[in-house]
């Protein structure tokens, strides 16, 4: 029943993990008469601590994976309708494969989160996670693993199975086992963890009238009539169906990496959508407009797009428009002829000429003045430019990628951006989502940055603490990927070799991170970090950005918050002081760039300059 294995490559991180699992040859024999022991890595308490709730975002996390709460009766209704629509055999196969995927993904997350975990505890984490997910209560009868000789045997008793409860309620007792999804989960977890196909069978089941479900797992080649099980599992080369090689549809594998070897990392729906648009437009010559907040990776997307285009061997010239004074923009873009102005002692090409035949990336294009905008429009429409001080037109063949962190339509309405240039740039827009809308990518990005900075700084860390993972999964990330990157680099430097990176290694960022996490204790109770009296006393404050809450701690903005919330009837500070603080805050966020700060506040550059001079 198995199919020919897929030749498509999996994700590099998954291949490394698989090699790691297959390379383990340590001998392990375990025999326990009751439950799993409390010792070992990861322990039951550590697994329970991986549960994190982010109600403001509508997210629940378990071991770095997004979860959902679903009523048992709703699950039962879905299951019943599948059986009625597909028949028992086809519904059983579908639910078994769904369970397989869930088990394989849990195995991947556990092994990545605890790379130094011992064999018994890594394997025990599967049943423990199954219990945390509310599916079944697991009692261990016996399990044996000997990687050296390829021996595996596992036997459990399942009590209080949710799947059995719903099956019996809908169809009563019968002559066949009914824990289909749970069998798939056990098989997927063990197979993916051990690197070989392991199949579990129900020897007894409550749906058949037994007191508990007794399941036994062995390597597939040690079962008789294995084709019956494979008909339901349909593993199709189980490694290609597992998490370790199933990411082909959710990557941009056909896009070549930029020359600086920085990669696009992500599996979330919003990231995949942006990546697919990038893949679609890359081979064309269309102008691309990248939109999104600061720090979402617009320049990396632009470099990846250039690398995937037909002009990949030609220059990629980048310019951050916000870093240039207005009187130098045209010279930088279009070049200068000798003697055009004082100090122009030689002719030099601009960015358009240097990018001839290749790609010109214009970042923060909304900060350009109207004069420069009109000349860019002419260059795009006519395919020619004139240097400052020059008279002869120069032909240029350039593909333009523009990027902005503001809404250009609003800028057009406000008269700060030319409407005709907007339509010329907006040929193929791609919106890059903020990190808070692609939280599924945070564990992947954490691992990627950990490897990158460990190599750069010559460090060897043991991974991340559960507390840090939960904190980052629920943090608001005003600085997006750039902020996460900086946090991980800081942690790599601060933590010692062989040490687990924790919140304390992130210096002043640690307090604000811990204020966001709501977790679960090993006893199953919700546990939230202590918040300051001011934060917890204001219902609306919990939805605010951590950076904003930090700013409100200053007297001027704190007074404004008290006045707006109704805690004070009189505004106890001047509007000028509040306005100046907002201007300073925008200057901090823009790195001292007055034009960018003005864009943030909806003010003109002159207005911001005036207020700064007055301070």
N, C-alpha and C positions, 0 to 999 in steps of 0.2 A: 504493500500500500504506500510505501514511501516513494517520493518523486526524486528526480535527479536534482542534486544540490545546485543551488544558485551560484553562478559565477560572479555575481555582482559583489563588489567589495563592501565591507561593513565599515563602521566608524573606527578610526585609528585607536581611540581610547578603548573601545570594546575589544579590539584585537589584543591589545596589551593585557587587558583583564583576563581574557580567555587563556592567553599564554601563561599568565601568572597562576591561574587555577590548575591548568594541565601540568604545570611544572612542579607542583607540590607532590612530594613523594614521602612525606612524613607518615609514619605508621600511627593509626588511631583505632583503638578498640574501646568501645563504650558499652556498658550494660547497666541499665538503671531500671529499677522495678517500679518507680513511680514517676515523679515529675523531673524536669531538667534541674540541674543544680543551679545554685545562685551565683557561683563564681564563673570566671571566663569572660572573654571579650568578643562580642558585646554581651552584656548582661541583660536580664529582663528589665531592670530599672533604666538602663541606657536606652533600650529600645522604646520604652514608654516615654522617655523624655524627648524623643524625636517628634512627638505629636505637637503641632503648633497650630493655633487658631488665629486667623486674621479676619475677624468679622467685618471690619471696615472695608475690606477688599472682597469679601465673599469667598475666602480661601481657607481650606483646611489642609495641613501638610502632615505627612507621615514618612519619615526617612527621606525627606527631600522630595517627595512626590505629592502632587496635588490629589486630594481625595474628595469624596462627597459623602454626606449622610443621606441615606435613603431608607424609608420605612421598610421593615421586613415584609409587610403586606403588599407594598408596591412592587418589591422584588418578586414576590410570589405571583402577583398578577401578570408581570412581564413574562415570567417563566411559564405560567399556564397558557398564555396566549401563544407563545412560541411552540409549545407542544401541540396545541390545537391547530395551529397553522401549518406546522412542518411535520408533525408526527413525532413519536417518541424517539426514534433512532436519529433523525436529523437534528432535532432539538438537543438531544444528548451530545451529539458531536459538536454543535455550535457552542454550547455552554462549557463543554470540556476544554475547547480551544481558548475560550475567553479566560477560563481559570488558568490555563497554561501561560498565557501572556502575563497575567497578573503575578503569578509565581516567579516567572523569569525576570520580570522587572524588579520585584522585591529582592531577588538574589543579587542583581547587578548593583542596586543601591547599597545593600548591606556590605557587600564586598568592597565597594569603593569607599564607603564611609569608615569602615574599620579594616584597612588593608593589613594590619598586624593581628587581626582576630585569630583565635585558635579554631581548629577545625570543628570541634564539637559545638562551640558556641555559634559559629557562623551557620552551621546547619540547623542548630536549635532555633536560630532567629526566625526561620521560616514558619514553623508552627506558632511561635510567639507572636509574630506579626499577624498571622491568620486569626489569632485570638483577639489582638488589638483591633483588627478590622471588623470584629463582631460576627464572624462566620461560624466559629465552632470552639469548643473547649477541648484541648488536646491533652491526653494522658499518654506518656511514653511507656511502652512495654519493653522495647529493646531496639537499639540501633548500633550498627557496626560499620565502620568505614576503614578501609586499608588501601590508601592510594597506591602503595607500592605494588600490590598484586591486583589492584582493580576490584577489590571486594567491597560490596555494599549490601547491607540488609537493614531494613527499617520497619518497625511495627508499632502502630499506635492504636489507641482507643479514642474515638471521637464521641464526645458527649454534647448534647444540646445543639445539634447541627441546625442552623437556620434553614438550610436548603431542605433538610428532611422535614422540618416542621411545616414548611410551605407546601411541599409535595404531598405529605399525608393529608393536610387540610383540603387540598384540591382533589386528590385522586384516591385517598385512603391507602391501606396497606396492599402490597403486591408481591410479586415474586422476583423483582429485580431491584438492585441497589439504586439509590436516587441522588447520591452526593456527587453529581457530575462535575460541577464547577470546582468543588473542593478537591476532587481527585486530580483534575487538571492542574490546579494550583500546586499541589504537592509534587506532581510529576515535573512541572515546569521549573519549580524552585530547585529541586534536587538535580535535575538534568543540567540546568544552567550553572549551578554552583560547582558541580563535579566535572563538567566538561564531557559528559557521556550521557546517552539516552537512558534515563531511569523511568520505569513505569510503576505506578501504584495501582493496586486493585482493592476493591472492597470485598472482603471475605464474608463479612456480616454487615447488616445495615438496619437501622431502626425502621426504615420504610418497608422492610420485610418482616417486621415483628420482633427483631432482636432488641435487647436492652441498650446496646450501644453499637456504634459502627466500628468494626475492626478492619484496619487497612494495613496492607503489607506492600513495601516497595523494594524492588530489585532491579538490576540492570536488565534492559529489554531482552538481551539474548539469553537470559536465564529463566524466562517464562515460557511455558508451553502455550501454543495457540496465540502468539503475540499479535498476529494479524487482526484479531478481534479488537484488541486495545488500540492498535494503530489506526484502525478504521475510524475510531472516535477522535483520537489525538491528531491524526493526519499531520505529523510533524513536518513533513516536507523538508527533510534535513533540519533537525530541531534547532541547530545553531542559527540557521538563516531565519527561522521564525521567532527566535528569542530576541530579547532586547539588544543583544550584542551585535546583531547584524541587520536589524529591521529598520534602521534609520535612513534607508536609502531615499525614501520619498520625502523625508524631512530634512534634507541637506541640500547644499548647492554643490554637489560633488563634481558636476561638469564644469564648474567655474574654477579656473586656475587661481592659485593663491597669489597675492601680491608679492612683489619682489622682496619686501621686507619680512616675508614669511608670517605676517600676522594673519590670523584666520578669522572667518566668520563662524561664530559658535552659537548654536541655538537649535532647539527643537520645538519651541512654542508655536502655536498657530499663527500669531501675528508676525513672528520672525520668519516663519516659512512662507507666508504670503508675500512679504517684502522680498525675500530671497528669490522666489519664483518670478516676480516681476522683474527683478534685476537680471535673472537668467534669460528672460524673454527679450529684453531690450538690448542686452549686451552686444549681440552680433550686428545690430543696426547702427546707423549714424544719427539716430534721433537725439535731440537735446533732452536731457534728463534733469528734473528738479527734485532734489532730495529735501524732504521736510521732516522736522522733528526737533525735540528739545535739545539743548546743549548736552553733549556727553553721550548721545545715543549711538555714535559710531558712523556719522555721515561721511567722514573722510575715508574710513576703512571701506565702506560700501563703494565710494567713488574709485578707490584704488583697485578694488576687486573687479568692478565693472570695466575699468580700463584694461586690466589684465586679461579679461575674457573677451575683449573686442578684437576686431580685425587689425587695429592699430596698436596692438600690445607691444610691438617692437619699436614704436615711435615714442617721442617724449610724453610724459605726463607732467604737466606744470600746474602747481597748486598755488593759490593766492588767497589769504584770509583778508577779505576786503575791510574788515573792521580794524585791522592793525595799521592802516595807512591814513595819514593826514589827507584831507580833501585836496590840497594843492599838489599832492604827489600821485594821486590815483591815476590820472590820465597818462602821466609819464611812465608809470609802472606797467600799465596795461598795454599801451600802444608804442612805447619807446620814445626816444629823444634824438633829435638831430643836433649836431654840434652847434653851439652858439644860440640855441633856442632860448636860454635864459642864463643868468649869471651862475657860473659854476659848471655849466654844461660844456666841458672842454673836449668832449668826444661824443660821437654818435653811439648809441647802444639800442639794441632791440628790446621790445617790451614782451610781456607774457604771451600775447597772441602770436607774435613771430616765433618765439622760442617753442611754442606748442604746435607749430605748423606740421601738419600730417598726423598729429596725435590728439591728445585730450587736454583741455584746459578746465581745471576745477576751481570754481569761484565760490568760496565759502563765505557765509554771512553776506550774501549779495544785497540784502535789504538795507545795509548800512551805507551803500553808495549814494552819492548825491545825484540829483536829476540830470545834471550835465553829463556826468560819466555814464549814466544809464542810457541817455540818448545815443552816445557814441558806441556803446556796446550793442545797442539795437541795430545800428547801421552796420556794424561789423558782422553781426549774425545774418542780416538780411542780404547784404551785398557781397560778403566774403572778402572784404578788403578793409584796410585801416590806413590812417595817416599818422606818422610820428608827430610828436609835439615839435613845432617849429618846421615841419616838413611840408612839402607841397605835392609830392608824388604819391599816388595811392599804392599800397603794397597788398598784393593778393595773399590771403591766408586761408588755409583749409584746416579748420579746427572743429573738433567735437566738444561742445560745452556741456559740462555738468555743473549745475548751480545748486547751492544748498542754503537753507535759511532755517532759523529757529523761531521765526514769527510768521503770522498769517499774512501772506502777501496780498490776499484779497482785501483785508482790512487796511493794509498799507496803501493800496490803490484808492480805496474809498476816502482815506485821510489825506490823499494828495501827496504822499511821500514816496510813491513808487509809480512809475509809468505803467499805464494799463496795457499799452501795446507791447512793452517789454515783458510784462507778466505773461501775456498770451504766447509770446515767442519762446519763453522759457518753460512754460507749463505744457509742453508737448507730451511728455510722459512723466507724470508725477509719481513719486514713490514715497509713501509716508513711513518713517522708521519709528516704531513704537517705543515709548519710554520703558525703562526696566520694570517699573511697577506693573506694567501690562504684559510682561513676559517673564513672570516669576519662575516658571518651569525651567528657564534657562540659567537661573542663578547658581544652582549646584554645578552645572557644566562650566560656567564662567569661572566660578571659584577654583575648580580643579585646574582649568586651563591657566589661570593667572598664577596659581600656586606652582605649577610646573615651570612656567616661564620665569618667574622671579627667583625661584630656588636655583635654577640654572644660572641666571644672571648674577646672583649674589653669592653663589657657592654655598648654599644652605641645603639642609636635608631635614625637612619637617615630617612629622608623623601623620599629618592630616589636620582636620578641623574638629573642634569640640562640638557636641550636640547643641550646647547652648549658643555657640556662635552661628551654627547653621540655622537654627530657629530664628535667631535675632535678625540675620540677613534676609531670610525668607519673608519676614513681616515688616521690614524697614521700608520707609517710603522712597528712599533714594532720589533726593532732589538733583543730585549730580549724575544720576544714571550710571552707565557702564564705566565712565571715567572715574566716578567716585568709588565704585566697587573695586576697580583696578588699583586705585591708590590705597584703599583700605587693606587689600590683600598684600600689596608690596610692603606696606608699613608693618603688617603682621609677620611677614617673612623675615624682615630685618630684626624685629623686636623679640621674636621667639627663638629659643635655643635649638640647636641641632637635636633631632630625636624627640622634640617636644611637640605637643598638639597645640595648634594655634587656637587661642581663646579670645573672648571679648576684651580681656585685660590687656592684650597685646596691641589693641587699636587705639591706645592713648585716650585722648579726650572724646573720641567718637564712641567709646564703649558705653558711656552712660545713656546717651540718646538711643543707642541700639537696644539696650536691655529694656528700655521703657516701652518697647513695641511688642515684645513677645508674650504670648499667652500659651502656656504649655500644659502638660499633663504629668502628674506625679505617678510613681510606680503603683500607687494605690488607686489610680484612676480618677483622681480629683484634679480639677482645673487649678492651675497655679499661675498667677500673673505677677510680673515684676512690680515692686513698689513704685508708685508714681508720686510726684510732688503734690502737696496739698492743692496748689493752684491749678495743676493740670487736671487732677481728679475732680476738683470742685466745679469745673466748667464742662458741661456735657458736650458742647461743640468742640472743645479743645482736642478731644481724642481723635478727631478726623483731620486735624491740622498737620502740616508738614513739620517734621522735627526741626528743620532749620528755621521755620517761622516761629516755633515755640521758643527756640533759643533767642531769636531777635526780640520777642515780646518780653524777655526778662529785663531788657533795658527800660529805664524809667519812663522815657517818652512814649514808647510803643506800649508799655504795660498800662500806662494811664489811658491811652486810646482804647485798648482792649477792655478795660474796666468800664469806660464810658459807653462803648458800643454794646457791651453785654448787659448794661443796666445796673452794674454793681455800684457805679458812681453817677450821681445826677449832674455833676459839673466836671468838665474837662479841665484837669489840673495842670495842664501843660500847654504851651503855645502851639499853634498850627505850624509856625515857622520851624520850631524844634522838631516836630514830627516829620515835616517835609524834609528837613536836612538829614534826619536819620534814615529815611527811606532812600534818599539820594546816595548816602554813604553805603547803605546796604547793597544797592544796585551796582555801585562802583566796585565793591568787594567781589560780587558775583561775576562781574564782567572783566575782572583782572585789571581794573584801572582804565578801561577803555570808555571814554566819555560818550562816544556815539552809541555803543552797545547799551550802556546804562540808560541813555535817553530812550532807546527803543523799548527797554523793559518797562519804563515808567510812563510811556506815552507822551513824553515831553520832547522838546527840541534840544539840540545839542547846546544851543546858546543858553537856554533856561537852566540846564544842569550846570554849565560852566559858571553862570552867575551865582547860583546857590553855593557852589564850592568856594568861589572867591569870597563870598560874604561870610563864610565860616572862619 
